[in-house]
């Protein structure tokens, strides 16, 4: 079959993507961690504090979740690099890793 006119693309090609495939994999893992509403609430509560940190015990009453559930969510976010922690006596205080949060934000800007 012969065409009388050469085929032309309908649109101009897309510009190169901002993310490399490796970066996309890493960021997708962070977004999967944040796919849990309780984790988003926790990050919001931590970010809203004047010193941007909370004791794990403070989240139990604020969110109405059990202590083991809170601890599980904090552990998942810590292991994903979204939070850092500091033990003070018997309590553990959590802070947001701002660089990781900025990386998520930069995806859309």
N, CA, C and O atoms as a GROMACS GRO file, in nm:
protein
  436
    1UNK      N    1   0.084  -0.117   0.000
    1UNK     CA    2   0.000   0.000   0.000
    1UNK      C    3   0.088   0.124   0.000
    1UNK      O    4   0.179   0.136   0.082
    2UNK      N    5   0.062   0.215  -0.092
    2UNK     CA    6   0.139   0.338  -0.101
    2UNK      C    7   0.054   0.454  -0.052
    2UNK      O    8  -0.067   0.460  -0.076
    3UNK      N    9   0.119   0.543   0.017
    3UNK     CA   10   0.051   0.664   0.063
    3UNK      C   11   0.090   0.777  -0.030
    3UNK      O   12   0.206   0.786  -0.072
    4UNK      N   13  -0.004   0.860  -0.062
    4UNK     CA   14   0.028   0.970  -0.151
    4UNK      C   15   0.099   1.084  -0.079
    4UNK      O   16   0.177   1.157  -0.139
    5UNK      N   17   0.072   1.098   0.052
    5UNK     CA   18   0.137   1.204   0.130
    5UNK      C   19   0.222   1.140   0.239
    5UNK      O   20   0.183   1.037   0.296
    6UNK      N   21   0.337   1.200   0.268
    6UNK     CA   22   0.417   1.145   0.378
    6UNK      C   23   0.344   1.169   0.511
    6UNK      O   24   0.276   1.270   0.529
    7UNK      N   25   0.359   1.074   0.604
    7UNK     CA   26   0.298   1.088   0.736
    7UNK      C   27   0.373   1.191   0.818
    7UNK      O   28   0.496   1.191   0.822
    8UNK      N   29   0.300   1.276   0.882
    8UNK     CA   30   0.362   1.377   0.969
    8UNK      C   31   0.306   1.359   1.109
    8UNK      O   32   0.188   1.324   1.126
    9UNK      N   33   0.387   1.382   1.208
    9UNK     CA   34   0.338   1.367   1.345
    9UNK      C   35   0.232   1.473   1.376
    9UNK      O   36   0.237   1.584   1.323
   10UNK      N   37   0.138   1.437   1.461
   10UNK     CA   38   0.030   1.531   1.495
   10UNK      C   39   0.076   1.638   1.592
   10UNK      O   40   0.018   1.747   1.596
   11UNK      N   41   0.178   1.610   1.668
   11UNK     CA   42   0.223   1.705   1.772
   11UNK      C   43   0.375   1.712   1.771
   11UNK      O   44   0.443   1.624   1.718
   12UNK      N   45   0.426   1.818   1.829
   12UNK     CA   46   0.571   1.827   1.843
   12UNK      C   47   0.614   1.732   1.955
   12UNK      O   48   0.536   1.704   2.046
   13UNK      N   49   0.735   1.683   1.950
   13UNK     CA   50   0.780   1.588   2.052
   13UNK      C   51   0.786   1.654   2.190
   13UNK      O   52   0.810   1.774   2.203
   14UNK      N   53   0.763   1.572   2.293
   14UNK     CA   54   0.772   1.622   2.430
   14UNK      C   55   0.916   1.655   2.464
   14UNK      O   56   1.011   1.597   2.411
   15UNK      N   57   0.930   1.750   2.553
   15UNK     CA   58   1.064   1.781   2.602
   15UNK      C   59   1.110   1.667   2.691
   15UNK      O   60   1.029   1.590   2.742
   16UNK      N   61   1.238   1.657   2.710
   16UNK     CA   62   1.291   1.551   2.796
   16UNK      C   63   1.234   1.567   2.937
   16UNK      O   64   1.219   1.679   2.986
   17UNK      N   65   1.203   1.456   3.000
   17UNK     CA   66   1.147   1.458   3.135
   17UNK      C   67   1.248   1.506   3.236
   17UNK      O   68   1.369   1.495   3.217
   18UNK      N   69   1.197   1.560   3.343
   18UNK     CA   70   1.282   1.611   3.448
   18UNK      C   71   1.342   1.498   3.531
   18UNK      O   72   1.455   1.509   3.579
   19UNK      N   73   1.268   1.388   3.548
   19UNK     CA   74   1.313   1.278   3.632
   19UNK      C   75   1.384   1.170   3.550
   19UNK      O   76   1.343   1.138   3.438
   20UNK      N   77   1.489   1.118   3.607
   20UNK     CA   78   1.551   1.000   3.548
   20UNK      C   79   1.468   0.879   3.591
   20UNK      O   80   1.389   0.888   3.685
   21UNK      N   81   1.484   0.768   3.525
   21UNK     CA   82   1.410   0.648   3.568
   21UNK      C   83   1.440   0.610   3.714
   21UNK      O   84   1.349   0.567   3.786
   22UNK      N   85   1.563   0.624   3.757
   22UNK     CA   86   1.600   0.591   3.895
   22UNK      C   87   1.531   0.685   3.994
   22UNK      O   88   1.481   0.641   4.097
   23UNK      N   89   1.528   0.814   3.962
   23UNK     CA   90   1.461   0.910   4.049
   23UNK      C   91   1.311   0.881   4.057
   23UNK      O   92   1.250   0.893   4.163
   24UNK      N   93   1.254   0.842   3.945
   24UNK     CA   94   1.111   0.810   3.943
   24UNK      C   95   1.081   0.692   4.034
   24UNK      O   96   0.979   0.691   4.103
   25UNK      N   97   1.167   0.592   4.033
   25UNK     CA   98   1.148   0.475   4.120
   25UNK      C   99   1.155   0.516   4.267
   25UNK      O  100   1.072   0.475   4.348
   26UNK      N  101   1.254   0.597   4.301
   26UNK     CA  102   1.270   0.641   4.440
   26UNK      C  103   1.152   0.726   4.486
   26UNK      O  104   1.102   0.708   4.597
   27UNK      N  105   1.109   0.818   4.403
   27UNK     CA  106   0.997   0.904   4.440
   27UNK      C  107   0.865   0.827   4.446
   27UNK      O  108   0.780   0.856   4.530
   28UNK      N  109   0.849   0.731   4.359
   28UNK     CA  110   0.728   0.649   4.363
   28UNK      C  111   0.719   0.573   4.496
   28UNK      O  112   0.610   0.557   4.551
   29UNK      N  113   0.832   0.528   4.546
   29UNK     CA  114   0.834   0.459   4.675
   29UNK      C  115   0.789   0.553   4.787
   29UNK      O  116   0.715   0.513   4.877
   30UNK      N  117   0.834   0.678   4.782
   30UNK     CA  118   0.790   0.776   4.884
   30UNK      C  119   0.641   0.804   4.874
   30UNK      O  120   0.572   0.815   4.975
   31UNK      N  121   0.592   0.816   4.752
   31UNK     CA  122   0.449   0.841   4.735
   31UNK      C  123   0.366   0.722   4.782
   31UNK      O  124   0.256   0.740   4.833
   32UNK      N  125   0.419   0.600   4.766
   32UNK     CA  126   0.347   0.483   4.818
   32UNK      C  127   0.337   0.488   4.970
   32UNK      O  128   0.234   0.454   5.027
   33UNK      N  129   0.444   0.532   5.034
   33UNK     CA  130   0.442   0.546   5.180
   33UNK      C  131   0.335   0.647   5.221
   33UNK      O  132   0.266   0.627   5.321
   34UNK      N  133   0.322   0.754   5.145
   34UNK     CA  134   0.226   0.859   5.179
   34UNK      C  135   0.084   0.828   5.131
   34UNK      O  136  -0.006   0.911   5.147
   35UNK      N  137   0.064   0.712   5.074
   35UNK     CA  138  -0.068   0.673   5.027
   35UNK      C  139  -0.162   0.637   5.143
   35UNK      O  140  -0.280   0.610   5.120
   36UNK      N  141  -0.113   0.636   5.262
   36UNK     CA  142  -0.191   0.605   5.382
   36UNK      C  143  -0.236   0.736   5.448
   36UNK      O  144  -0.151   0.816   5.487
   37UNK      N  145  -0.366   0.759   5.461
   37UNK     CA  146  -0.416   0.885   5.518
   37UNK      C  147  -0.359   0.917   5.657
   37UNK      O  148  -0.331   1.034   5.686
   38UNK      N  149  -0.342   0.817   5.741
   38UNK     CA  150  -0.289   0.842   5.876
   38UNK      C  151  -0.147   0.900   5.868
   38UNK      O  152  -0.110   0.984   5.950
   39UNK      N  153  -0.069   0.854   5.772
   39UNK     CA  154   0.069   0.905   5.758
   39UNK      C  155   0.068   1.049   5.711
   39UNK      O  156   0.150   1.130   5.756
   40UNK      N  157  -0.023   1.083   5.622
   40UNK     CA  158  -0.034   1.223   5.580
   40UNK      C  159  -0.075   1.311   5.698
   40UNK      O  160  -0.025   1.422   5.714
   41UNK      N  161  -0.167   1.261   5.779
   41UNK     CA  162  -0.208   1.337   5.898
   41UNK      C  163  -0.090   1.356   5.992
   41UNK      O  164  -0.072   1.465   6.047
   42UNK      N  165  -0.012   1.253   6.012
   42UNK     CA  166   0.104   1.262   6.100
   42UNK      C  167   0.203   1.367   6.049
   42UNK      O  168   0.252   1.450   6.126
   43UNK      N  169   0.233   1.362   5.920
   43UNK     CA  170   0.326   1.460   5.865
   43UNK      C  171   0.271   1.601   5.882
   43UNK      O  172   0.346   1.693   5.914
   44UNK      N  173   0.144   1.618   5.861
   44UNK     CA  174   0.081   1.748   5.878
   44UNK      C  175   0.092   1.797   6.022
   44UNK      O  176   0.124   1.913   6.046
   45UNK      N  177   0.066   1.708   6.116
   45UNK     CA  178   0.076   1.746   6.258
   45UNK      C  179   0.220   1.783   6.296
   45UNK      O  180   0.243   1.880   6.368
   46UNK      N  181   0.315   1.705   6.248
   46UNK     CA  182   0.455   1.734   6.279
   46UNK      C  183   0.495   1.869   6.219
   46UNK      O  184   0.559   1.950   6.286
   47UNK      N  185   0.458   1.892   6.094
   47UNK     CA  186   0.495   2.016   6.026
   47UNK      C  187   0.430   2.138   6.093
   47UNK      O  188   0.486   2.248   6.088
   48UNK      N  189   0.315   2.119   6.155
   48UNK     CA  190   0.242   2.231   6.215
   48UNK      C  191   0.299   2.275   6.350
   48UNK      O  192   0.264   2.382   6.400
   49UNK      N  193   0.384   2.194   6.409
   49UNK     CA  194   0.440   2.230   6.540
   49UNK      C  195   0.546   2.338   6.524
   49UNK      O  196   0.619   2.341   6.425
   50UNK      N  197   0.554   2.426   6.622
   50UNK     CA  198   0.649   2.537   6.613
   50UNK      C  199   0.793   2.487   6.603
   50UNK      O  200   0.874   2.547   6.533
   51UNK      N  201   0.826   2.378   6.672
   51UNK     CA  202   0.962   2.323   6.665
   51UNK      C  203   0.972   2.210   6.562
   51UNK      O  204   1.077   2.148   6.548
   52UNK      N  205   0.863   2.184   6.491
   52UNK     CA  206   0.854   2.085   6.383
   52UNK      C  207   0.899   1.946   6.429
   52UNK      O  208   0.964   1.873   6.355
   53UNK      N  209   0.862   1.910   6.552
   53UNK     CA  210   0.887   1.776   6.601
   53UNK      C  211   0.776   1.737   6.698
   53UNK      O  212   0.714   1.823   6.759
   54UNK      N  213   0.753   1.608   6.710
   54UNK     CA  214   0.656   1.557   6.806
   54UNK      C  215   0.709   1.431   6.870
   54UNK      O  216   0.790   1.358   6.812
   55UNK      N  217   0.662   1.407   6.991
   55UNK     CA  218   0.688   1.280   7.058
   55UNK      C  219   0.583   1.182   7.005
   55UNK      O  220   0.468   1.220   6.983
   56UNK      N  221   0.624   1.060   6.985
   56UNK     CA  222   0.531   0.959   6.934
   56UNK      C  223   0.406   0.950   7.022
   56UNK      O  224   0.297   0.924   6.971
   57UNK      N  225   0.422   0.971   7.151
   57UNK     CA  226   0.308   0.961   7.243
   57UNK      C  227   0.202   1.068   7.216
   57UNK      O  228   0.084   1.046   7.243
   58UNK      N  229   0.242   1.182   7.163
   58UNK     CA  230   0.147   1.291   7.134
   58UNK      C  231   0.054   1.257   7.018
   58UNK      O  232  -0.057   1.310   7.011
   59UNK      N  233   0.097   1.172   6.929
   59UNK     CA  234   0.017   1.138   6.811
   59UNK      C  235  -0.098   1.043   6.843
   59UNK      O  236  -0.199   1.041   6.773
   60UNK      N  237  -0.082   0.964   6.948
   60UNK     CA  238  -0.186   0.867   6.983
   60UNK      C  239  -0.319   0.936   7.010
   60UNK      O  240  -0.420   0.901   6.950
   61UNK      N  241  -0.317   1.034   7.098
   61UNK     CA  242  -0.442   1.105   7.132
   61UNK      C  243  -0.490   1.191   7.016
   61UNK      O  244  -0.610   1.197   6.989
   62UNK      N  245  -0.399   1.257   6.948
   62UNK     CA  246  -0.437   1.347   6.839
   62UNK      C  247  -0.508   1.275   6.725
   62UNK      O  248  -0.601   1.329   6.666
   63UNK      N  249  -0.464   1.152   6.694
   63UNK     CA  250  -0.518   1.079   6.580
   63UNK      C  251  -0.621   0.972   6.619
   63UNK      O  252  -0.692   0.918   6.534
   64UNK      N  253  -0.627   0.943   6.748
   64UNK     CA  254  -0.722   0.841   6.792
   64UNK      C  255  -0.686   0.701   6.746
   64UNK      O  256  -0.773   0.616   6.731
   65UNK      N  257  -0.558   0.676   6.724
   65UNK     CA  258  -0.510   0.544   6.684
   65UNK      C  259  -0.434   0.482   6.800
   65UNK      O  260  -0.389   0.552   6.890
   66UNK      N  261  -0.420   0.351   6.796
   66UNK     CA  262  -0.347   0.283   6.903
   66UNK      C  263  -0.198   0.314   6.893
   66UNK      O  264  -0.148   0.351   6.787
   67UNK      N  265  -0.130   0.298   7.005
   67UNK     CA  266   0.015   0.323   7.008
   67UNK      C  267   0.090   0.231   6.911
   67UNK      O  268   0.180   0.279   6.843
   68UNK      N  269   0.056   0.102   6.903
   68UNK     CA  270   0.126   0.017   6.806
   68UNK      C  271   0.104   0.062   6.660
   68UNK      O  272   0.195   0.052   6.578
   69UNK      N  273  -0.015   0.110   6.629
   69UNK     CA  274  -0.043   0.158   6.493
   69UNK      C  275   0.038   0.283   6.463
   69UNK      O  276   0.096   0.295   6.355
   70UNK      N  277   0.041   0.375   6.558
   70UNK     CA  278   0.122   0.498   6.542
   70UNK      C  279   0.268   0.460   6.521
   70UNK      O  280   0.334   0.511   6.431
   71UNK      N  281   0.318   0.371   6.605
   71UNK     CA  282   0.458   0.329   6.595
   71UNK      C  283   0.489   0.266   6.460
   71UNK      O  284   0.594   0.290   6.402
   72UNK      N  285   0.397   0.185   6.410
   72UNK     CA  286   0.417   0.123   6.279
   72UNK      C  287   0.428   0.229   6.169
   72UNK      O  288   0.520   0.225   6.087
   73UNK      N  289   0.335   0.323   6.168
   73UNK     CA  290   0.337   0.428   6.064
   73UNK      C  291   0.464   0.513   6.075
   73UNK      O  292   0.525   0.546   5.973
   74UNK      N  293   0.504   0.547   6.194
   74UNK     CA  294   0.627   0.625   6.213
   74UNK      C  295   0.749   0.547   6.164
   74UNK      O  296   0.838   0.604   6.101
   75UNK      N  297   0.752   0.417   6.192
   75UNK     CA  298   0.863   0.334   6.147
   75UNK      C  299   0.870   0.330   5.995
   75UNK      O  300   0.978   0.341   5.937
   76UNK      N  301   0.755   0.315   5.930
   76UNK     CA  302   0.752   0.310   5.783
   76UNK      C  303   0.805   0.442   5.725
   76UNK      O  304   0.884   0.442   5.630
   77UNK      N  305   0.760   0.555   5.783
   77UNK     CA  306   0.806   0.685   5.731
   77UNK      C  307   0.953   0.708   5.762
   77UNK      O  308   1.025   0.767   5.682
   78UNK      N  309   0.999   0.661   5.878
   78UNK     CA  310   1.141   0.673   5.914
   78UNK      C  311   1.227   0.592   5.817
   78UNK      O  312   1.328   0.642   5.767
   79UNK      N  313   1.186   0.468   5.790
   79UNK     CA  314   1.263   0.382   5.700
   79UNK      C  315   1.263   0.434   5.556
   79UNK      O  316   1.355   0.405   5.480
   80UNK      N  317   1.160   0.509   5.520
   80UNK     CA  318   1.154   0.568   5.386
   80UNK      C  319   1.235   0.697   5.377
   80UNK      O  320   1.251   0.754   5.270
   81UNK      N  321   1.288   0.742   5.491
   81UNK     CA  322   1.370   0.863   5.492
   81UNK      C  323   1.290   0.992   5.503
   81UNK      O  324   1.346   1.100   5.484
   82UNK      N  325   1.160   0.982   5.533
   82UNK     CA  326   1.078   1.103   5.548
   82UNK      C  327   1.090   1.165   5.686
   82UNK      O  328   1.067   1.285   5.703
   83UNK      N  329   1.126   1.083   5.785
   83UNK     CA  330   1.138   1.131   5.922
   83UNK      C  331   1.274   1.095   5.977
   83UNK      O  332   1.336   0.997   5.936
   84UNK      N  333   1.320   1.176   6.072
   84UNK     CA  334   1.436   1.140   6.152
   84UNK      C  335   1.388   1.134   6.296
   84UNK      O  336   1.287   1.196   6.331
   85UNK      N  337   1.460   1.060   6.379
   85UNK     CA  338   1.414   1.044   6.517
   85UNK      C  339   1.528   1.063   6.614
   85UNK      O  340   1.646   1.047   6.581
   86UNK      N  341   1.488   1.098   6.736
   86UNK     CA  342   1.586   1.119   6.844
   86UNK      C  343   1.524   1.066   6.972
   86UNK      O  344   1.414   1.104   7.011
   87UNK      N  345   1.597   0.976   7.038
   87UNK     CA  346   1.550   0.922   7.165
   87UNK      C  347   1.590   1.017   7.277
   87UNK      O  348   1.705   1.061   7.286
   88UNK      N  349   1.492   1.048   7.363
   88UNK     CA  350   1.516   1.130   7.482
   88UNK      C  351   1.456   1.055   7.600
   88UNK      O  352   1.336   1.061   7.625
   89UNK      N  353   1.541   0.985   7.672
   89UNK     CA  354   1.492   0.900   7.779
   89UNK      C  355   1.413   0.785   7.721
   89UNK      O  356   1.464   0.710   7.637
   90UNK      N  357   1.288   0.771   7.764
   90UNK     CA  358   1.204   0.662   7.713
   90UNK      C  359   1.122   0.704   7.593
   90UNK      O  360   1.052   0.622   7.533
   91UNK      N  361   1.128   0.832   7.556
   91UNK     CA  362   1.045   0.884   7.447
   91UNK      C  363   1.126   0.903   7.321
   91UNK      O  364   1.247   0.929   7.326
   92UNK      N  365   1.059   0.890   7.207
   92UNK     CA  366   1.123   0.914   7.077
   92UNK      C  367   1.052   1.031   7.011
   92UNK      O  368   0.930   1.034   7.000
   93UNK      N  369   1.131   1.129   6.968
   93UNK     CA  370   1.080   1.247   6.900
   93UNK      C  371   1.111   1.236   6.751
   93UNK      O  372   1.220   1.196   6.712
   94UNK      N  373   1.014   1.274   6.670
   94UNK     CA  374   1.026   1.264   6.524
   94UNK      C  375   1.022   1.402   6.461
   94UNK      O  376   0.945   1.489   6.503
   95UNK      N  377   1.106   1.421   6.358
   95UNK     CA  378   1.110   1.543   6.278
   95UNK      C  379   1.104   1.505   6.131
   95UNK      O  380   1.150   1.398   6.092
   96UNK      N  381   1.049   1.593   6.051
   96UNK     CA  382   1.043   1.571   5.906
   96UNK      C  383   1.180   1.601   5.846
   96UNK      O  384   1.245   1.698   5.883
   97UNK      N  385   1.223   1.517   5.755
   97UNK     CA  386   1.346   1.542   5.679
   97UNK      C  387   1.306   1.635   5.565
   97UNK      O  388   1.247   1.592   5.465
   98UNK      N  389   1.340   1.760   5.580
   98UNK     CA  390   1.294   1.863   5.486
   98UNK      C  391   1.341   1.838   5.343
   98UNK      O  392   1.269   1.869   5.248
   99UNK      N  393   1.460   1.784   5.327
   99UNK     CA  394   1.512   1.759   5.192
   99UNK      C  395   1.426   1.656   5.118
   99UNK      O  396   1.404   1.669   4.998
  100UNK      N  397   1.377   1.555   5.190
  100UNK     CA  398   1.292   1.453   5.126
  100UNK      C  399   1.156   1.512   5.088
  100UNK      O  400   1.100   1.481   4.983
  101UNK      N  401   1.104   1.596   5.177
  101UNK     CA  402   0.977   1.661   5.148
  101UNK      C  403   0.991   1.755   5.029
  101UNK      O  404   0.902   1.764   4.944
  102UNK      N  405   1.103   1.825   5.022
  102UNK     CA  406   1.129   1.916   4.910
  102UNK      C  407   1.139   1.839   4.779
  102UNK      O  408   1.095   1.886   4.674
  103UNK      N  409   1.198   1.720   4.784
  103UNK     CA  410   1.209   1.637   4.662
  103UNK      C  411   1.071   1.600   4.609
  103UNK      O  412   1.048   1.600   4.488
  104UNK      N  413   0.978   1.570   4.699
  104UNK     CA  414   0.841   1.539   4.657
  104UNK      C  415   0.775   1.661   4.595
  104UNK      O  416   0.707   1.652   4.493
  105UNK      N  417   0.795   1.775   4.658
  105UNK     CA  418   0.737   1.900   4.609
  105UNK      C  419   0.793   1.938   4.472
  105UNK      O  420   0.720   1.985   4.385
  106UNK      N  421   0.923   1.918   4.454
  106UNK     CA  422   0.990   1.957   4.328
  106UNK      C  423   0.940   1.878   4.208
  106UNK      O  424   0.954   1.924   4.094
  107UNK      N  425   0.884   1.761   4.230
  107UNK     CA  426   0.833   1.681   4.119
  107UNK      C  427   0.728   1.757   4.041
  107UNK      O  428   0.718   1.743   3.919
  108UNK      N  429   0.650   1.838   4.111
  108UNK     CA  430   0.537   1.908   4.047
  108UNK      C  431   0.565   2.053   4.015
  108UNK      O  432   0.475   2.124   3.972
  109UNK      N  433   0.686   2.098   4.035
  109UNK     CA  434   0.714   2.239   4.004
  109UNK      C  435   0.807   2.252   3.885
  109UNK      O  436   0.841   2.363   3.846
   0.00000   0.00000   0.00000
